[in-house]
Amino acid sequence: MKVLNAIKKFFLGVLTLVFFAYAIVMTFLLLNFNNYGVTEVGDTSIVIIKDKIANENYKKGDIILVEDKPMKSIQVGDELFAYRIDSKGNANIEIGTVGQVHLDSEAITFENGDSYSYEFLIGEGTKTIAGFGTFLGLVESKWGFLFTVLVPSFIFFVYNLYALIVEIKYGDEE
């Protein structure tokens, strides 16, 4: 019986460790949201590809690590990500190929004619992680974070509080 209890405690310990590591990583990603709702760590932004911006290079559900690119190093033909603010104030992400670089006004123009100030440029995609964007988008949403991190943490807390009360009231079983 002691062996089964040891195995149970080991697996619960591993499960708890994995869960709290997951919770810490997700909290870190959410705390590093920029003003446009994109996780930004240092010079790298984590962009989730959605239907609107999917193209032949990036499929829906991909995660793209986008590195900030200094204005001086932007060249015609570079594929860059940029924020477009709609009439309601919501930020959308656009992908385009640079057609012109305006160093004097710190702006670029994509080949399709859209112009962006440097402050709205995200950068250039450096790495693609296929298929995890849908999951990350769900977890980074308000409801996703609530049900995958906060509710399980609360249940874990209540269970441990209950176990503590039972142990204090009735003593150790062994």
N, C-alpha and C positions, 0 to 999 in steps of 0.2 A: 504494500500500500504506500510505503514511503517513496518507493521508486516512481510510482505513478504521480504522486504529488510533486516530486522533483521535476519530472518531465512536464507536468502541467504548468508549474511555475516558470520553467525555462521558456516554454512556448509563449506563455502570456507575457513574459518579460521581453522576448524578441518582438512580439506583435506590438507591444506598447512602445518599444524603442522605434520601430519602423513608423508607427503612426505619428509619434511626436516629431520625428525627423521630417516627415511629410508636412505636418502642420507648421513647423518652423520655416521650411522652404517656401510654402505657399504664402505665409504671412510676410516673409521677406519680399517675395515678388509683388505682393499687393502694396506693401509700404513704399516700394520704389516706382509706383505709377507716376508718370509725369502729368502735366496739365491736359494732355490729350488722351489719357486713359491707356497708355502703353507703358509696359515695364521698361525702365531704363536703368541700367547698371553701368556707371562710368560712361564710356563712349559707345556702349553697345545697347541697342534697343531690341526687345523681343517682339517681333511682329507676327501676328497670327493671320494667315491668309484666309479671307472670306470670299464668298461668291463674287462680290463686286470687283475685286482686284485680281482674281485668279487669271492666269494666262498660260502660255505654253511652257514657261519656265517654273511657275509656281502653281501648285494645285490647291484646291480648297482643303483646309485642315493642316497644311504645312506650317511649321514654325520657322521663321527666318531670323537669323541673327544679323542685325543691320548695324554696321560700324559707321560712326560719324566720319564725315570726310571734310577736311578743311577746304574752304572756298578756293584757295590757290591751286589745289590739286584736282579740281573737277575739270574733266575734259569732255569735249563733244563726243557723243557716242556712249558715255557712261550710263548705266541703268541705275536710277536712283529712286528711293522711296521718299514721299513728301506727304505732309498733312494738308488736306483741303478742308476748310471750315465752311459748312453749309449755312443757309440763311437762318437756321434755328440755333446756330452756335455749336453744333455737333462736329467733332473732328472725324474725318474719313481719311483713309490712307490711299494714296495713288501711287502707281508705278509708272515710270516713263523713261524714255531715252533722251538724254540731253541733246538739244539741237543748237542752243546758243548759251554762252556763258557771258554774263555782264559783270565783270569784276568791279567796275566803278560804282555800281548800285548794289552790289552783293546780291545778285539774283541770277536765276537760270530760266531758260525757256525750253520746255520739252518739245520734241518733234511734232507733237499734235497741237502746239500753239499755247498750251497752258504755261503761265509764268508763275514762279515761286520765289519769294524772298528767301534768303539763306536761313532765316529763323524758322521757316516751315519745312526745311529739308531734314529728313531723318538720316539718310546716308545711303550706303551701298551694301547690298546683301552679300554676306561673306560665307554663311553656312546655312544649309537647309536641313531641318529635321522633319522627315516625312511622317504625316499621320497623327502627331500628338497635339496639334493645334486645337482640334475640337475639344479634347479633354481639358487642355489648359484653359481654353476660353470658358468652358463650363465651370471649372473650379475657381477661376478668377472673377466670376460673376458673383453678385451679392448672395443669391440663393444657393449657388453651388458651394461657396465658402461656408455658408451657414450650415448646410446639411452634410458636408464632408469633413469639416473641421470643428465648428463650434458645438453642434449638437452631440457628436461623439465625445468630445472633451467634457461636456456637461454630464453626460451619462457616466463616463469614467469617474468623474468627481463624485457624483451621487453614490455610485456603487462603492467606492472606497470609503466614503463617509458612513454608509450603511455598515460595511464590514468592520469599521472601527468601533461603531456603536455596539454591534453584536459582540465583538471581542471584549469590550469594556464591561458590558452587562453580564455576559455568560462565561467569560474567561476563554482560555485556549482550549480547543477540542481535545488535544492530545494529552 
